[in-house]
Amino acid sequence: MGKKISDFFKLNIIKGDIGLWMIYFLLCMISIVTIYSASSRLTFTSGRHWVPLMSQIGYLIVGFMLAVIVSKIPCKYFKLIPIVGIPIVAVLLLYAFFMKSDLNESHNAHRWISLFGINFQPSEIAKTMLILAVAVILSKLQKEEKVNTKKGTKMMVRATKGGRTKAFTWVLLLSFIICGLIVPENFSTAMMLFLVIFIMMFIGNVPRDLLWKTIGGLFLVSAVFLAVLLLTPEKTLGKMKRMLTWKHRIEMAVGIMDVDKESQEYKDKTWQANMSKVAIASSGITGVGVGNSVSRDFLPHAESDFIYSIIIEEMGVAGAIVVMLLYVMLIIRVGRVAQKCDRFFPAFLVIGLGLMMVIQALVNMAVAVGLMPVTGQTLPLISHGGTSIIIMSMNFGMILSISRYANKDKDEKKTATREVRHPAVVETNEVYSSVGMV
């Protein structure tokens, strides 16, 4: 089996880390199986049994093709993307905010826009663009220098003179602009993205005191905002429907909803979370079997936001652990790729993209099992949806491109090391050649 996989990679169709490719394929296969079972609501709405599954397979095929294409692009060219990409996503986010599309009215959110007949979420593109921009900024302000230690001299990574403050200023400015445009309609995405950027700055030698002051300031602002939001009567909020949604979700999460638990209003507001718990409660160790879910017919967005609940119901705790381990293995492989990089930009980029996918997966899982309020985050490469799958596949392609670059660089270093370690062999061959023995 291993030989067949190696032969497939030798066809030169796909390149990069084999482990990452296997994780990608497994997530896609799980997506197909689960969407077939979880998309009963979409099937009922469209009146066509195979439409949701075939559309998902179509998205996955397009995503795979894009991952292959992007993986073959040298990673140095990714630096050019945010120069054009950041202004474009800023315009798209503003367009989504002011246009107020009704493509996602169910959550009182306006995250979607339609251009040339294609519906997509600008925030999905914005996540990748900001991570690319931050990777460029942090890489430009890093250097290696010799440092004297008690054990001798060794090479350490330091920021250029004044670079740490410059990096912090530029990264924070870009983050506030992009995340600020995302917040009004997608608070959870903005928070996840800022968390990834914060970790990238932490790794990128940005002064710790500046980072902690930023976190402290954001925590204070968030606490004041939440207090005002919870204390403000619903009538005062008026037409700010998104604020009402946040208020209801927070109240439900902390159990302070001022609503009769027997009323229809309370049941409507807690329906998603309750049905998710029902799905999990009926799972057991091995689940009820693929295709035998009962909760899928009653759980809103079972094919996207709550697909992990369906996975647990049908595949049991064992299936849930397998899916979680795939994302854990993903971040481990990403970490190994970053360690192999001898340049800063690809290392920062691969860490940022990997963290974004894994954190989003963990948030989706936490919501499904009731550890977090409902956020509307999908499970990367598994949930139904075109924008998410295509963008995530392209991100995977960039990670694979970096892994290819890192492996190539490692092989070149090994070759150079062998030549340095055996100079006598080279000299001996030269002598033999001069006397006609070679």
Buried (B, 14 or more C-beta within 10 A) or exposed (E): EEEEEEEEEEEEEBBBBBBBBBBBEBBBEBBEBBBBBBBBBBBEEEEEEEBBBEBBBEBBEBBBEBBBEBBBEEBEEBBEBBEEBBEBBBEBBEEBBEEEBEBBEEBBBBBBBEEEEEEBBBBBBBBBBBBBBBBBBBBBBBEEEEEEEEEEEEEEBBBBEEBBBBBBEBBBEBBEBBBEBBBBBBBBBBBBBBBBBBBBBEBBBBBEEBBEEBEEEEEEEEEEEEEEBEEBEEEEBEEBBBBBBBBBBBBBBEEEBEBEEEEEEBEEBBEBBBBBBBBBEBBEEEBBEBEEBEBBEBBBBBBBBBBBBBBBBBBBBEBBEBBBEBBBBBBBBBEBBBEBBEBBBBBBBBBBBBBBBBBBBBBBBBBBBBEBBBBBBBBBBBBBBBBBBBBBBBBBBBBBBBBBBBBEBEEEEEEEEEEEEEEEEEEEEEEEEEEEEE
